[in-house]
């Protein structure tokens, strides 16, 4: 609670794949390398930086390196072969070439040829790569063709065939690339992954020549059979937005090849609803190849994809979409279809759970239970979760998913909180606090919010055999329940998490909205004797310390201008806190000082009557927070019984103190834990007109930005004063406070008018009219009644901004 945010602070980044989702795709049995195909709003489920080469990359041990190792009789380590063939590291190259020169000179000739062919194109990731020499490509292609015809080594022959297809493709002769594949690769009696490398090149040629259906079929076979080119095959469709084409199936020779087409197309982004959507393709994959390793990934992907549309509002979509002109109409339609698609997914999941050809009923029952939960059928969800838990599985993430869903069900079904409910709840909260997984965090924060609401709206459970026809009875919320609700709200900030999540609540928002009464109740609750096991574990989980609570209580009381009680709260804190940061840095200016020119009377005839000497105020802060709060309380007490100039001076000091407790002042640390140049927070508003208006109403009634309370003190000072200069000064400060309220309103109007530029001529005209109508009473009083004075003359001479202040009245 001592965090300081000065200026536009940059918070920690969060997972770019994050969106509102409660279902973990890891719950399905998925190959590790296939996790990149999990649904995400991004291009892939991994950071782009992960695609780059680092300064010291680990040797790549793929199918090719393993094949070379076997070919050489295992006489050289795989890592050395990789460093030689891929990295062309001098020492590794020397060892490899020396070995091949003695035992397999034909292989050495191929290696040298392959290096030359690669160098002809260069490494696109190398910023210091030499200029490519494309003139070498025709000669290298002819050399590959000749070597293919001459070679009797099947290992090398297949590689020369691949090189020929590759070089033709790189030369831009895509038709020849197709022909060379058909002439050189297809006839090979035994094909390995190298042939699939060549097929990937042929598929690229087919795509370039406009034969998209053939390309989809060919890329699908590479994706299905060749791990080392799986990413390249899938990306070739994804980056061009290519989706399923029925004609691609006509090239398939068996069920596996047909299934491969469906699988590759089912994991593409942007698949529309209806027609051959991903669920329909998934059904075909299950029918054709029920052991396909992508089945559970595709199911999880569809659940996640539908969650994205189901949970997101159109306003969030427009705000978060990276496109300059997102298809909001398409989003609205897709959002409307989400519930019915969830129903289809649920039916499919339940059928799959009972499908003997599929080997993992635990996953399918878990998916069914989650879709039951989404559809608010909590009884069915509980039944299917129990079936999932009873089915065998060694997937730890699946067991975690089951536990998460039990936690979500507990929150959804709880009407009356009992000790048994609390015992279950605290176990889940301890398990899922600080997980580092955004889906688990989504569930954790959602459950905390639901139980916080439940504690704040306590009801008596329905009783009797007609209870289903009656409503629960609302009960008064006691201090203990209010405190528990607050601690659960605190947990939504995930204080122990090492990763920031978009669904995590900003702790400063909680601080700014909690009432002093709630903090008092929390202090009482956390310090009471005889805490239950649940109480102790909840307090520990929230990481709430007495000193932090008392500091927050003091701040909330200062915000509410309850100075005496705030002083009591501050006094319970160890005084050494005031000598440490942030107080030693941001509470160093006199909280009663407001920069004002030193005013000296030159009218000797009225000395002591209608003029006053305003000495320069001390800038150094002689107060601790306790002393400042006590001083404000004492000034208020004295002002109530004083009159005349004495009352005017007291109220003026109160006005200065209240002013400095605002965003504009130097004692903001007494009411908030942070200050930002990005305030007031008018931009962070909902797209809902009702919610937006509620936010604006709150802001317009937030004294921290409007300084309304300070204005009241200054007006009382001006009213009580019998000396002109005292009245002038206080009236001027009241007008300045009024200007703050107008500034707040103007910022709101900018948002209401579509983020209009504040210097737009029409907007300026409208704002001038608004200020004259609603925010000019204190200004008019000053302009009409306090300008013919020594104060006015001194301000004109001493304050450069004063003329601008006066210009509104003119």
Secondary structure, 3 states (H helix, E strand, C coil): CCCCCCCCCCCCCECCCCCCCCCCHHHCCCCHHHHHHCCCCCCCCCCHHHHCCCCCCCCCCCHHHHHHHHHCCCCCCHHHHHHHHCCCCHHHHHHHHHHHHHHCHHHHHHHHHHHHHHHHHCCCCCCCCCCCCHHHHHHHHHHHHHHHHHCCCHHHHHHHHHHHHHHHHHCCCHHHHHHHHHHHHCCCCCCCHHHHHHHHHHHHHHHHCCCHHHHHHHHHHHHHHCHHHHHHHHHHHHCCCCCCCHHHHHHCCCHHHHHHHHHHHHCCCCCCCCCCCHHHHHHHHHHHCCCCCCHHHHHHHHHHHHHHHHHCCHHHHHHHCCCCCCCHHHHHHHHHHHHHHHHHHHHHHHHHHCCCCCCCHHHHHHHHHHHHHHCCCHHHHHHHHHHHHHCCCCCHHHHHHHHHHHHHHHHHHCCCCCHHHHHHHHHHHHHHCCCCCHHHHHHHHHHHHHHHHHHHCCEECCCCCCHHHCCCEECCCCHHHHHHHHHHHHHCCCCCCCCECCCCCCHHHHHHHCCHHHHHHHHHHHHCCCCCHHHHHHHHHHCCCHHHHHHHHHHHHHHCCCHHHHHHHHHCCCHHHHHCCCHHHHCCECCCCCCCCCECCCCHHHCCCCCCCECCCCCECCCCHHHHHHHHHHHHHHHHHCCHHHHHHHHHHHHHHHHHCCCCCCCHHHCCCCCCCCCCCCCCCCCCHHHHHHHHHHHHCCHHHHCHHHHHHHHHHHHHCCCHHHHHHHHHHHHHHHHHHHHHHHHHHHHHCCCCCCCCHHHHHHHHHHHHHHCCHHHHHHHHHCCCCHHHHHHHHHCCCHHHHHHCCC
